[in-house]
Amino acid sequence: MYPWTTDIKSEQLLYKASVSCSKNIFKGQEIKQAAFSKEYVPFYGSSELLRMDCCHPSVLAYKYKRDYKPFLLGGPGSQSLTQFFNMQETVQQLQNKKAVYIISPQWFTKQGQNPNAFGLYFSQLQLVNWLLSAKDSIATRYVARRLLSMPKVAINSNVITNYALMMIAAGKKLTPEQLLWFRIRRRMLLNEDNFFTSMFCDDNVDHIKKVSEKLPDKYDPDKLHEVATLEGKLNTNNNPFGIANQFYTKRLNNANLQRLKGAQKAFNYTKSPEYSDLQLVLSEFAKEHVNVLFVIPPVNKKWSDYTGLSSKMYQKTVAKIKQQLISQGFYNIADLSRDGGKPYFMEDTIHLGWNGWLEVDKYVRPLMKQCNIPISYNLKNYYFSKTWANKVNIKHTTKQLTPKKQAQLHIKQALDNAKVRGNVLVIKNNKPFLNYQNSYADYDMKKETLPNSSYLINSTQKVMTAVMLMKQVEKGRLSLSDKLSKFYPQVPFADKISISQLLSMTSGLATRPRAILGTSTFKSNQAGIRYDIKKNIIFSPKLYNKRYYDSFNYVLISGILEKITHKTYEQLFTATYIKPLALKHTAFAWSKPAKMLEIGAVNSYQSLDNVSNPLVKVNIDINQLHGLVGAGNIYMSNADLYKTIRYILQGKIISNQSIKELFNKVNNKNDGSNYMGGFYNFVSFKSCNGYGYGFSNFVRISKDGSNAIIVQTNMPIKRFFALRATMNKLILGLSN
């Protein structure tokens, strides 16, 4: 069969598919892969996704032009087993991404997944994808046995498929001949998928646009609640249950009402094979490190009172679901199970409605603001057992985490994944949001770090040096256009290099390979600079006007400050920052031992090969740190560091106009072209990093200083640049 291609990647078709809830879209592979590679986020669920009132997630995302678009995957009868196979088509696209998963306790019946409903959503392509990627495990054997238990008509199986499933269920590998057959089969199925997926796709786009007109133009939770309440009131006024008029008229006539009164008294959701099917979904989320929000909806309270559905049983079911989630690290849960009695929370008997969707949005919005990072989970095979599936008495129920706690956990897990050991401070809206430490101030003595432990901040100090220079510009003692020759004429090509070029590191100056700045024995800052100019520094025409990171640029700035103020750098720094801000945990690296003890200065450590002790203390040569005057010889705590940079950005040292002029290279490129004044100046935040002598330092702060993430470590960081990128993502999530 020759490949048949259609334009499944067109934005119009992708959006149409994302809100269609059509079965062929659910079973389609390429269209979901194309969507998940863009801004679309899978919303897994069942028939509640079809309740598209004005507060539905897709409507809110459309109306307020959010930077994500829900891709709705589910319909009547779709449950965890269905969703597991659905995920087999988008394994790569789910990696390190986000998802929303709506778990309905009504799924957890004695039977579990209805075979006929399963067959409606199941495709041979899903099956072949899974067979080709299956690796022996308890989960894999469970899947094979689960499919073999289904009627053949539900999975459209044949002799070859059945035999393959039996082999996998027994823990055996497929033969090369079987794998070849399934690869050929997949190629054929992919051609069919590409051709048929976009045909017969329900079009809900016009409906989304129409109902969105009922919402306020600007996002306002209070006004949205007013709209939701009004819409709910208008659409549920023909019955006493708060059920949508159309649903009530069509589905609940007098005969049905009488039949259903007390009909659900014996319902029990605490024993079900669905718990094992749910574990399959969790195993897939864990394998792909998906950051997933679980939504547990309620039932309509008035309706459950009428039908006799036990609220006690329902809450036991919810507790069991939550224990299965939380015990394995799935903490992000929106437990709405007790909200079924709130006005206009439900659209009908069991499906979320107006105010219900708004409550879901309170959890969805924070999730979508988080950066995409790998999330780690701790899976337990116990949850595949019949013992768990039939367990009734759940002794311990864990309270769900608030959105704030979930956001804190997200940040901490991102840093834990990067093996960060040190001190972490997160500020949100000018208030501490997260503050913890997980390292040793003295590893050999097992003395732990404290909240105010101080670290060598290395290059982060350059921001403070640049601001001190700008303060002298304000006083008229120099200008950014002045040439370096005015202060250090002996520097090669000093008449071509401006002060501004020193600040942006486009001067063309470079330290010779393996050279160490400063004199071997410290004499004075100026003596060190003179020695560097003579022995350690070269000018490269190829680097001139191109950004090349070299700390000597800022050593020169420190020397210029001393020349024009007739004060030492130490005196200037103390007068500008330490005294006015009352910094209690800040000091120069060469301060007396008593002072270093007072500020809580920590040791740093490095890993060495072929040694019994994995961590060895770094012995710092203070003479070398003198050579980095103004460029990396200050110890500061996280609190002092945040206080100082916030003080700067709020215009309390130099004017707002000077701030704008100093940090004027603004873009979102990651090529260093936005470096100026010690900061990498991104559009919505500022960044600086420090690295050296066993210390690493990362600062991300919003332009107004109201949000910040500061990480300082004194232990080895194996992937420094990867952590830099993670920090950029975290501040973006914090600032949204």
C-alpha positions in Angstrom: 0.0 0.0 0.0 1.4 3.4 -1.0 1.5 6.1 1.7 -1.5 8.5 1.5 -0.9 11.9 3.1 -3.2 14.7 4.1 -2.4 18.0 5.7 -3.0 16.8 9.2 -0.7 19.4 10.6 -2.7 22.4 9.5 -3.6 24.6 12.5 -7.3 24.6 11.5 -7.6 20.8 11.4 -5.6 20.4 14.6 -7.9 22.7 16.5 -11.0 21.1 15.0 -9.7 17.7 16.1 -8.8 18.9 19.6 -12.5 19.7 20.4 -14.2 17.1 18.3 -14.3 14.2 20.8 -14.7 12.0 17.8 -13.8 8.3 18.0 -11.6 8.3 14.9 -9.6 11.2 16.4 -9.3 9.3 19.6 -7.9 6.3 17.7 -5.8 8.4 15.3 -2.1 8.5 15.7 -0.5 11.1 13.4 -3.0 13.9 14.2 -2.4 13.5 18.0 1.4 13.4 17.5 1.2 16.6 15.5 -0.9 18.3 18.1 1.1 17.2 21.2 4.3 18.4 19.5 2.8 21.9 19.6 0.8 23.8 22.3 -1.9 21.1 22.7 -2.2 19.4 26.1 -4.1 16.1 26.4 -7.2 16.1 28.6 -8.1 12.5 29.2 -11.5 11.6 30.4 -14.9 10.3 29.4 -18.3 11.8 28.6 -17.9 14.9 30.8 -15.5 16.3 28.1 -18.6 16.6 25.8 -20.3 19.0 28.2 -19.1 22.1 26.4 -20.8 24.9 28.3 -19.3 28.4 28.4 -16.9 27.5 31.2 -15.5 24.3 29.6 -11.7 24.1 29.5 -11.6 24.4 25.8 -13.8 27.5 25.9 -11.7 29.2 28.5 -8.5 28.5 26.6 -10.0 29.9 23.4 -11.6 33.0 25.0 -8.5 34.1 26.9 -6.0 33.1 24.2 -4.0 30.9 26.6 -0.7 29.5 25.6 -2.1 26.0 25.7 -5.0 24.3 24.0 -6.8 21.3 25.5 -6.9 18.2 23.2 -10.0 16.3 24.4 -9.6 12.6 24.5 -12.6 10.6 25.7 -16.3 9.9 25.4 -19.0 7.7 26.8 -17.4 4.5 28.1 -13.8 5.5 27.8 -11.9 4.4 30.9 -8.3 3.8 32.0 -7.7 0.7 29.8 -8.9 2.7 26.8 -6.7 5.6 27.7 -3.7 3.4 28.2 -3.8 2.2 24.7 -4.6 5.7 23.4 -1.3 6.8 25.0 0.7 4.1 23.0 0.3 6.3 19.9 1.9 9.4 21.5 4.7 8.0 23.7 7.4 10.3 22.5 5.2 13.4 22.4 4.2 12.9 26.0 7.7 12.8 27.4 8.3 15.5 30.0 5.0 17.2 29.1 1.8 18.0 30.9 -1.6 16.2 30.9 -5.0 16.4 32.7 -6.7 13.1 33.6 -10.3 13.0 34.8 -11.0 10.0 37.0 -14.7 9.2 37.4 -15.4 6.9 40.4 -18.3 5.5 38.4 -15.7 3.6 36.3 -14.8 1.4 39.3 -17.7 -1.1 39.0 -17.5 -4.8 39.7 -17.0 -5.4 35.9 -14.7 -2.4 35.3 -14.2 -1.5 31.6 -17.2 -2.5 29.5 -15.8 -4.6 26.6 -18.2 -3.2 24.1 -17.3 0.4 25.0 -13.6 -0.6 24.9 -14.0 -1.9 21.4 -15.4 1.5 20.2 -12.1 3.2 21.1 -9.6 0.5 20.5 -7.6 0.3 17.3 -5.2 -2.3 15.8 -2.6 0.5 15.4 -2.7 1.0 19.2 -2.2 -2.7 19.7 0.6 -3.1 17.2 2.4 -0.1 18.7 2.2 -1.7 22.1 3.3 -5.1 20.9 6.4 -3.7 19.1 7.5 -1.8 22.2 6.5 -4.3 24.9 9.2 -5.2 27.4 8.7 -7.9 30.0 7.3 -6.6 33.3 4.4 -7.1 35.6 2.6 -4.3 33.9 3.2 -5.7 30.4 2.0 -9.2 31.4 -1.0 -7.6 33.0 -1.9 -5.8 29.7 -1.6 -9.0 27.7 -3.8 -10.9 30.1 -6.3 -8.1 30.1 -6.6 -8.1 26.4 -6.9 -11.9 26.2 -9.8 -11.7 28.7 -11.7 -9.4 26.3 -14.1 -10.8 23.7 -12.3 -11.3 20.4 -14.8 -9.0 18.7 -13.9 -6.1 21.1 -10.2 -6.2 20.0 -10.7 -7.5 16.5 -7.9 -10.1 17.2 -6.6 -12.9 15.0 -4.5 -16.0 15.5 -1.2 -14.2 15.1 -2.2 -11.4 17.5 -3.6 -13.9 20.1 -0.5 -16.0 20.0 1.7 -12.9 20.5 -0.4 -11.8 23.5 -0.1 -15.3 25.0 3.7 -15.2 24.7 3.9 -11.8 26.3 1.5 -12.8 29.1 3.9 -15.7 29.8 6.9 -13.4 29.9 8.4 -14.5 26.6 9.8 -12.3 23.8 8.3 -12.1 20.4 10.3 -13.8 17.7 12.1 -11.9 14.9 9.5 -13.2 12.5 6.6 -11.9 14.6 8.2 -8.5 15.0 8.7 -8.2 11.2 5.1 -9.1 10.6 3.9 -6.5 13.1 6.2 -3.9 11.6 4.7 -4.5 8.2 1.2 -4.4 9.7 2.0 -1.1 11.4 3.1 0.5 8.1 -0.3 -0.5 6.5 -2.2 0.8 9.6 -0.4 4.1 9.5 -1.4 4.7 5.9 -5.0 4.0 6.9 -4.7 6.2 10.0 -3.4 9.1 7.9 -6.3 8.8 5.4 -9.2 8.2 7.7 -8.4 10.2 10.8 -9.5 13.6 9.6 -12.6 12.3 7.8 -15.8 12.3 9.8 -14.5 14.6 12.4 -17.2 16.3 14.5 -17.0 20.1 14.3 -17.5 21.8 17.6 -15.4 24.9 16.7 -18.4 27.1 16.0 -20.1 26.1 19.3 -16.9 26.9 21.2 -16.8 30.3 19.6 -20.5 31.0 20.2 -20.6 30.1 23.9 -17.3 32.0 24.6 -19.2 35.2 23.7 -21.0 34.8 27.1 -17.8 35.3 29.0 -16.3 38.6 30.1 -13.6 39.9 27.7 -11.0 40.0 30.4 -10.3 37.0 32.7 -11.9 37.8 36.1 -12.8 34.9 38.4 -15.6 36.8 40.2 -17.3 37.8 36.9 -16.8 34.3 35.6 -18.5 32.9 38.6 -21.4 35.3 38.0 -21.8 34.2 34.4 -21.5 30.5 35.4 -24.2 30.9 38.1 -26.5 32.7 35.7 -26.0 30.2 32.9 -26.6 27.3 35.3 -29.7 28.9 36.7 -31.2 29.6 33.2 -30.5 26.0 32.0 -31.7 24.0 35.0 -35.1 25.5 35.8 -37.4 22.7 34.8 -36.5 20.2 37.6 -35.6 20.1 41.3 -32.2 18.4 40.8 -30.2 21.1 39.2 -29.9 19.0 36.0 -29.7 20.6 32.6 -33.2 21.1 31.2 -32.5 19.2 27.9 -30.9 16.3 29.7 -33.8 16.1 32.2 -36.5 16.3 29.5 -34.9 13.7 27.3 -33.5 11.2 29.8 -35.6 11.5 33.0 -39.3 11.3 32.3 -41.7 10.3 35.0 -41.4 6.6 34.4 -37.6 6.7 34.6 -37.7 8.9 37.7 -39.8 6.4 39.5 -37.6 3.5 38.4 -34.4 5.2 39.5 -35.6 6.3 42.9 -33.4 4.4 45.4 -31.9 2.3 42.5 -28.3 3.0 43.4 -28.3 2.0 47.1 -26.3 -1.2 46.4 -23.7 0.4 44.2 -20.2 -0.2 45.3 -17.1 1.2 43.6 -14.5 0.1 46.1 -13.9 -3.3 44.5 -13.0 -3.3 40.8 -10.5 -4.4 38.2 -10.4 -0.7 37.2 -7.8 0.0 40.0 -5.4 -2.2 38.1 -6.3 -0.6 34.8 -5.6 2.8 36.4 -2.2 1.5 37.4 -1.4 0.9 33.8 -2.1 4.6 33.1 0.1 5.6 36.0 2.9 3.4 34.8 2.7 5.1 31.4 2.7 8.6 32.9 5.7 7.6 35.1 7.6 6.1 32.1 7.2 9.3 30.1 7.7 11.6 33.2 4.5 13.4 32.6 3.4 16.2 34.9 -0.2 15.2 35.3 -3.2 16.8 37.1 -5.8 14.3 38.3 -9.4 15.5 38.6 -11.9 13.5 40.7 -15.4 14.9 40.1 -18.4 14.6 42.4 -21.9 13.4 41.6 -24.9 15.6 41.7 -25.8 15.6 45.4 -29.5 16.1 44.9 -29.6 13.2 42.4 -27.5 10.8 44.5 -29.8 11.5 47.5 -32.7 10.6 45.2 -31.1 7.4 43.9 -29.6 6.3 47.2 -26.0 6.3 46.1 -24.0 6.1 49.3 -21.8 9.1 49.9 -19.8 7.1 52.4 -19.0 4.5 49.8 -18.2 7.2 47.3 -15.7 8.8 49.6 -14.1 5.4 50.4 -13.6 5.0 46.6 -12.1 8.5 46.4 -9.8 7.7 49.3 -8.7 4.5 47.7 -8.0 6.3 44.4 -6.0 9.0 46.1 -4.0 6.5 48.1 -3.0 4.8 44.9 -2.0 8.1 43.4 -0.2 9.8 46.3 1.7 6.8 47.5 3.4 6.7 44.1 4.2 10.4 43.9 1.2 11.6 41.9 0.4 14.5 44.2 -1.3 16.9 41.8 -5.0 16.1 42.5 -8.1 18.2 42.3 -10.4 16.3 44.6 -13.9 17.8 43.9 -15.7 14.8 45.2 -17.5 16.7 48.0 -18.6 19.6 45.8 -21.7 17.9 44.2 -24.1 20.0 46.3 -22.8 23.4 45.3 -25.0 25.4 43.0 -24.6 24.8 39.3 -21.5 22.7 39.9 -22.9 19.8 37.9 -24.6 19.9 34.5 -26.5 16.7 35.0 -26.4 13.6 37.3 -22.6 12.9 37.1 -21.0 15.4 34.8 -19.3 18.6 35.6 -21.0 21.9 34.6 -20.6 25.6 34.8 -19.1 26.3 38.3 -17.6 22.8 38.3 -15.5 23.6 35.3 -14.4 26.9 36.9 -13.2 25.0 39.9 -11.2 22.6 37.6 -9.7 25.7 36.0 -8.3 26.8 39.4 -6.0 23.7 39.2 -5.4 23.7 35.4 -4.1 27.2 35.2 -1.3 26.7 37.8 -0.3 23.5 36.1 0.0 25.1 32.7 2.2 27.8 34.1 4.7 25.3 35.3 7.7 24.5 33.1 7.9 21.2 31.3 10.4 19.2 33.3 10.9 15.4 33.9 8.7 14.3 36.8 9.8 11.2 38.7 7.4 8.8 40.4 7.8 5.7 42.6 5.7 2.9 41.1 4.5 0.0 43.2 3.5 -3.3 41.5 1.2 -4.0 44.4 -1.5 -1.9 42.7 -1.8 -4.5 39.9 -2.8 -7.2 42.5 -6.3 -8.5 43.1 -5.6 -7.9 46.8 -5.6 -4.2 46.2 -8.4 -4.2 43.6 -10.7 -5.9 46.3 -9.4 -4.0 49.3 -12.2 -2.2 51.1 -10.7 -0.8 54.3 -8.4 2.1 53.5 -6.8 3.1 56.8 -4.9 6.2 55.8 -6.2 8.9 53.5 -3.8 11.6 52.6 -5.1 15.1 52.3 -4.8 16.6 48.8 -2.2 19.2 48.2 -3.2 22.8 47.7 -2.2 24.4 44.3 0.5 26.2 46.3 1.9 23.0 47.7 1.8 21.4 44.3 3.7 24.3 42.8 6.3 24.1 45.5 6.6 20.4 45.0 7.1 20.9 41.3 10.0 23.3 41.8 11.6 21.1 44.4 11.3 18.0 42.2 12.8 19.9 39.2 15.8 20.8 41.4 16.0 17.3 42.9 16.1 15.8 39.4 19.2 18.1 38.8 20.8 16.7 42.0 20.9 20.1 43.6 22.4 20.1 47.1 22.6 23.5 48.7 20.2 26.3 49.6 17.1 27.2 47.6 15.0 30.4 48.0 11.9 31.1 45.9 10.0 34.4 46.1 6.6 34.9 44.7 4.8 38.2 44.7 7.4 39.7 47.1 6.9 36.9 49.6 8.8 33.8 50.5 7.3 30.9 48.6 9.8 28.1 49.2 12.9 28.1 51.3 14.9 25.0 52.1 18.4 23.6 52.3 19.7 20.0 51.7 23.5 20.1 51.9 26.4 20.1 54.4 28.3 23.2 55.4 31.0 20.8 56.5 30.6 17.4 54.8 33.4 15.7 56.9 31.8 16.7 60.1 28.3 16.2 58.7 27.3 19.7 59.7 24.2 20.6 57.8 23.6 23.9 56.0 21.2 26.5 57.6 18.7 28.9 56.0 21.2 31.7 56.2 24.3 29.8 55.1 26.6 31.8 52.8 28.1 30.7 49.6 30.7 32.2 47.2 28.5 33.8 44.6 31.2 34.0 41.9 30.1 35.8 38.8 26.8 37.0 40.2 28.9 39.7 41.9 29.3 41.3 38.5 25.8 42.7 38.7 26.7 44.6 41.9 29.9 45.9 40.4 28.1 47.1 37.3 25.6 49.0 39.4 28.3 50.7 41.4 29.9 51.8 38.1 26.5 53.2 36.9 26.2 55.1 40.1 29.4 56.9 39.3 28.0 57.6 35.8 25.0 59.3 37.4 27.5 61.4 39.4 29.2 62.5 36.2 32.5 61.0 37.0 32.6 59.0 33.7 30.3 57.9 30.9 29.7 54.5 29.3 31.2 55.8 26.1 34.5 56.7 27.7 37.4 54.7 26.4 39.4 52.4 28.5 42.6 54.3 27.6 41.3 57.1 29.9 42.0 54.8 32.9 44.3 52.0 31.7 46.1 53.2 28.6 48.6 50.3 28.8 45.8 47.8 27.9 46.2 46.7 24.2 43.8 48.7 22.0 42.5 50.5 25.0 41.6 53.5 22.8 39.1 51.3 20.9 37.4 49.8 24.0 34.6 51.6 25.7 33.3 51.2 29.2 30.0 49.9 27.7 32.0 47.1 26.0 33.5 46.0 29.2 30.0 45.8 30.7 28.7 43.7 27.8 32.0 41.7 27.4 32.4 42.7 23.8 35.8 44.4 24.4 37.9 41.8 22.6 39.9 41.2 25.8 40.7 37.6 26.8 42.7 35.9 29.5 45.5 33.8 28.3 44.9 30.0 28.5 45.6 28.6 31.9 46.5 32.0 33.3 45.3 32.9 36.8 44.4 36.5 37.4 46.2 38.6 40.0 49.6 38.3 41.6 50.6 35.0 43.2 50.8 36.8 46.5 48.2 39.6 46.9 49.6 43.1 47.2 46.7 45.4 46.1 43.9 45.4 43.6 45.7 47.8 41.3 48.9 45.8 41.5 47.0 42.7 40.4 45.4 44.6 37.5 48.8 46.0 36.3 50.3 42.5 36.5 47.4 41.0 34.5 47.7 43.7 31.8 51.4 42.9 31.5 51.3 39.1 31.7 47.8 37.6 31.5 45.6 39.6 29.0 45.5 39.7 25.2 43.4 41.6 22.7 41.8 39.6 19.9 40.5 41.6 16.9 38.3 38.6 16.1 36.5 39.0 19.4 36.1 42.7 19.3 32.4 43.8 19.3 31.5 40.1 19.8 30.4 38.8 23.1 33.2 36.8 24.7 32.8 36.0 28.4 35.9 36.9 30.4 35.9 38.1 34.0 38.8 40.5 33.4 36.3 42.9 31.9 34.8 43.3 35.4 38.1 43.3 37.2 39.0 46.4 35.0 35.6 48.0 36.0 36.5 47.5 39.7 39.9 49.1 39.1 38.2 52.0 37.3 35.9 52.5 40.3 38.9 52.7 42.6 40.6 55.3 40.4 37.6 57.6 40.2 36.5 57.4 43.8 39.9 57.0 45.5 38.4 54.2 47.6 39.1 50.5 47.5 36.5 48.2 46.0 35.9 46.7 49.4 35.1 50.1 50.8 32.7 50.9 48.0 30.9 47.6 48.2 30.5 47.9 51.9 29.1 51.5 51.6 26.8 50.6 48.7 25.4 47.3 49.9 26.5 45.8 53.2 25.7 48.8 55.5 22.6 50.3 53.8 20.9 47.0 53.5 22.1 45.6 56.8 23.5 42.5 55.2 24.3 40.1 58.1 25.4 37.1 56.0 27.7 38.8 53.5 31.5 39.2 53.5 34.6 39.1 51.3 36.2 35.8 50.9 39.4 37.0 52.7 37.6 38.1 55.8 38.8 36.9 59.2 37.8 33.3 60.2 35.5 34.7 63.0 33.7 36.8 60.4 33.3 33.9 58.0 31.9 31.8 60.9 29.5 34.7 61.8 28.0 34.9 58.3 27.7 31.1 58.0 30.2 30.6 55.2 30.2 26.9 54.0 32.9 24.8 52.6 32.7 23.5 49.0 33.4 20.0 47.7 34.4 18.3 44.5 34.3 14.7 43.2 37.6 13.0 42.5 38.1 9.7 40.7 39.7 6.7 42.3 39.3 7.9 45.9 37.5 6.2 48.8 35.8 9.4 49.8 33.4 10.5 47.0 33.6 14.2 48.0 36.8 16.1 48.8 36.9 19.6 50.2 38.1 22.4 47.8 41.0 24.3 49.2 40.6 27.9 48.0 43.6 30.1 47.4 42.6 33.5 48.7 45.2 35.2 46.5 43.3 33.9 43.4 40.1 35.3 44.7 41.8 38.7 45.2 42.6 38.5 41.5 38.9 38.3 40.8 38.1 41.6 42.5 34.6 42.7 41.5 34.0 39.5 39.5 33.6 36.8 42.1 35.0 37.0 45.7 31.9 37.7 47.8 30.1 35.2 50.1 26.4 35.8 50.5 23.3 34.0 51.8 20.3 33.6 49.6 18.3 36.1 51.6 21.1 38.7 51.4 21.5 38.1 47.7 17.8 38.5 46.9 17.5 41.6 49.1 20.5 43.2 47.2 19.3 42.4 43.7 15.7 43.4 44.5 17.0 46.6 46.0 18.9 47.3 42.7 15.9 46.5 40.4 13.6 48.7 42.4 15.7 51.8 41.7 17.0 52.3 45.2 20.7 52.5 44.2 20.5 53.9 40.7 17.6 55.5 38.9 15.1 53.6 36.8 16.5 55.3 33.8 20.0 54.2 34.6 18.7 50.6 35.2 17.1 50.7 31.7 20.4 52.0 30.2 22.6 49.6 32.1 20.6 46.4 31.3 19.7 47.5 27.7 20.5 44.3 25.8 17.1 42.6 26.0 16.0 39.5 24.1 15.1 35.9 24.6 18.0 34.3 22.8 20.3 31.9 24.5 23.4 32.9 22.7 24.7 35.5 25.3 23.7 38.5 23.1 21.5 39.7 25.9 24.4 39.9 28.4 24.9 43.4 29.9 25.7 44.7 33.3 26.2 41.2 34.8 22.7 40.0 33.8 21.4 38.0 30.9 18.5 40.3 30.2 15.5 38.3 29.0 12.2 39.9 28.1 10.4 38.9 31.3 13.2 38.2 33.7 16.9 38.6 34.5 19.4 35.8 34.9 22.9 35.5 36.3 25.0 32.5 37.2 28.2 31.8 39.1 30.6 28.9 38.9 34.0 28.2 40.5 35.9 26.8 43.4 33.3 24.1 44.0 30.4 26.6 44.2 27.6 27.0 41.8 25.1 29.9 41.9 21.9 30.5 39.9 19.7 33.6 40.2 16.5 34.2 38.2 14.4 37.3 39.0 11.6 39.1 37.5 12.2 42.7 36.2 10.5 44.3 39.1 12.1 41.9 41.7 8.7 40.5 42.9 9.5 36.9 41.8 12.8 35.1 42.1 14.5 31.7 42.3 17.9 31.6 43.9 19.9 28.4 44.1 23.3 28.1 45.6 25.3 24.8 45.9 28.6 23.7 47.4 28.4 20.2 45.9 29.2 19.1 42.4 26.7 19.9 39.7 27.1 17.4 36.8 25.0 19.2 34.3 25.5 22.9 35.0 24.1 24.2 31.7 21.1 21.9 31.9 20.3 23.3 35.3 20.7 26.9 33.9 18.0 26.0 31.4 15.7 24.5 34.1 16.0 27.6 36.1 14.9 29.7 33.2 11.8 27.5 32.8 11.1 27.7 36.6 11.1 31.5 36.7 8.8 31.7 33.7 6.3 29.4 35.5 6.6 31.4 38.7 6.1 34.7 37.0 3.0 33.8 35.0 
